[in-house]
Amino acid sequence: MAFSAPFRLLAMTANPDPPGGVPTCSLSGLAAGLRLSLPVLPGMIAFGLAVGVTAARKGFSFIDSMLMNVFVYAGMSQLVAMEVWPQPLDAAALAGLTLVCATVNARLLLMAASLQPWLGKLPPWQIYPTLHLLTDPGWLIAMRYRAEGGSDAGMFFSSSIVLFVVWVGAAGAGYLAGALVAEPNRFGIDLVMPIFFAAMLVPLWRGPKRATAWVVAGAVALLVHYIAGGWWFIVAGAVAGSVVGGFIDDTD
């Protein structure tokens, strides 16, 4: 029950009647993905810069930072991991770090599941590498495209690739700039993540009733942060919001 509500919230914007057969991939679809990704590029650039600056501030090498952005490619969990990176890195610390990062990225499981009615008939060698490039803005672009009747898989492929390339470039630039900036917080770098994800909530608005879960999650996260400290507020807020969302879904 706790996880049914977020899944339905994520999936409700998808087209419930996908076209039969394997989705096509055309030049027009690729062009549409490029066009639809343009409005979110400033946010991706700002977020990538923040991740790069944080990596430089935490003492990561440039190569380590770039490999993390290519193979992890999950900005929020990257920021969390760098902030709580334990010294020394023993088994207990690694387990805690893994739990926090897995909780942050759990939303990607639901996002990928919501794409299955559309892209599920594609061969695995096409869809699974592309799912590595799945991001919050990319998912929102795809869901809006589907809700408006689009079905060309090229849109998802091209928009995902564009966002990935821009992200890696911005993170690299942020690292180089961060190495030259002694106090990045003076430039508001620490505000990029909360502003970015607050903006991502706008397309998910479904009225004040469903927003109750967001309020509860935020309140619990703040309470746990001030009482316990650390990053456990992420786990607590996610669990509280999921439970409340489940009860709200059952009363609809």
BELFENMO-V776373 format. One record per residue. N is the residue number from 0. PHI is phi in whole degrees, 0 to 359 (* if undefined). NEAR is the number of other ideal C-beta (glycine too) atoms within 8 Angstrom. Layout:
N,PHI,NEAR / N,PHI,NEAR
This chain:
0,*,8 / 1,297,9 / 2,258,9 / 3,289,9 / 4,294,14 / 5,298,12 / 6,296,11 / 7,292,9 / 8,296,11 / 9,288,13 / 10,274,10 / 11,292,7 / 12,276,9 / 13,283,12 / 14,291,10 / 15,286,5 / 16,237,4 / 17,294,9 / 18,294,6 / 19,289,3 / 20,82,5 / 21,284,5 / 22,301,12 / 23,278,9 / 24,223,9 / 25,243,8 / 26,297,6 / 27,294,8 / 28,293,16 / 29,298,13 / 30,293,9 / 31,296,14 / 32,298,17 / 33,297,11 / 34,294,7 / 35,288,12 / 36,279,15 / 37,302,7 / 38,297,6 / 39,265,11 / 40,298,11 / 41,302,7 / 42,294,10 / 43,295,14 / 44,295,10 / 45,298,11 / 46,293,14 / 47,299,18 / 48,301,15 / 49,297,15 / 50,295,14 / 51,297,19 / 52,299,15 / 53,297,14 / 54,298,16 / 55,295,15 / 56,293,8 / 57,274,8 / 58,90,4 / 59,292,11 / 60,285,5 / 61,298,9 / 62,296,6 / 63,300,9 / 64,298,15 / 65,291,12 / 66,297,8 / 67,297,11 / 68,290,16 / 69,281,8 / 70,267,6 / 71,269,8 / 72,48,11 / 73,212,9 / 74,307,13 / 75,294,10 / 76,291,11 / 77,296,12 / 78,297,12 / 79,298,13 / 80,300,11 / 81,292,11 / 82,289,8 / 83,254,11 / 84,305,9 / 85,279,10 / 86,227,4 / 87,281,5 / 88,266,7 / 89,267,7 / 90,296,5 / 91,295,6 / 92,295,10 / 93,294,10 / 94,295,8 / 95,296,10 / 96,297,12 / 97,296,8 / 98,297,9 / 99,297,15 / 100,293,11 / 101,295,8 / 102,294,10 / 103,300,11 / 104,269,10 / 105,300,9 / 106,299,9 / 107,293,9 / 108,297,7 / 109,290,13 / 110,297,12 / 111,296,10 / 112,297,10 / 113,290,13 / 114,273,15 / 115,299,8 / 116,300,9 / 117,268,13 / 118,255,10 / 119,297,8 / 120,272,6 / 121,287,10 / 122,295,5 / 123,305,6 / 124,293,5 / 125,267,8 / 126,278,10 / 127,291,8 / 128,299,8 / 129,291,11 / 130,295,9 / 131,298,7 / 132,267,12 / 133,293,12 / 134,226,12 / 135,300,9 / 136,295,12 / 137,297,14 / 138,294,12 / 139,297,11 / 140,299,14 / 141,297,13 / 142,292,12 / 143,292,11 / 144,300,12 / 145,292,14 / 146,297,9 / 147,269,6 / 148,98,6 / 149,287,9 / 150,219,11 / 151,281,12 / 152,294,13 / 153,301,15 / 154,299,16 / 155,293,14 / 156,298,13 / 157,290,15 / 158,296,15 / 159,294,14 / 160,293,9 / 161,299,12 / 162,297,16 / 163,295,10 / 164,297,8 / 165,296,12 / 166,299,15 / 167,299,12 / 168,296,9 / 169,293,15 / 170,294,16 / 171,295,13 / 172,296,11 / 173,296,16 / 174,297,16 / 175,296,11 / 176,289,12 / 177,295,14 / 178,293,7 / 179,258,5 / 180,253,9 / 181,286,2 / 182,231,5 / 183,296,11 / 184,296,7 / 185,296,5 / 186,259,6 / 187,76,7 / 188,299,11 / 189,289,8 / 190,267,7 / 191,297,12 / 192,298,12 / 193,297,7 / 194,293,8 / 195,299,11 / 196,283,10 / 197,295,7 / 198,294,8 / 199,293,11 / 200,286,9 / 201,303,6 / 202,292,9 / 203,268,8 / 204,297,7 / 205,232,8 / 206,101,6 / 207,295,5 / 208,296,7 / 209,289,10 / 210,289,10 / 211,303,10 / 212,297,13 / 213,295,9 / 214,296,8 / 215,297,11 / 216,301,13 / 217,295,9 / 218,294,8 / 219,295,13 / 220,299,13 / 221,296,9 / 222,297,9 / 223,294,12 / 224,298,9 / 225,284,6 / 226,275,6 / 227,257,7 / 228,72,5 / 229,67,6 / 230,247,8 / 231,290,9 / 232,297,14 / 233,294,12 / 234,296,10 / 235,297,11 / 236,296,13 / 237,295,11 / 238,294,9 / 239,297,12 / 240,296,14 / 241,294,13 / 242,296,9 / 243,296,12 / 244,300,14 / 245,296,13 / 246,294,9 / 247,296,13 / 248,296,11 / 249,290,7 / 250,270,5 / 251,288,4
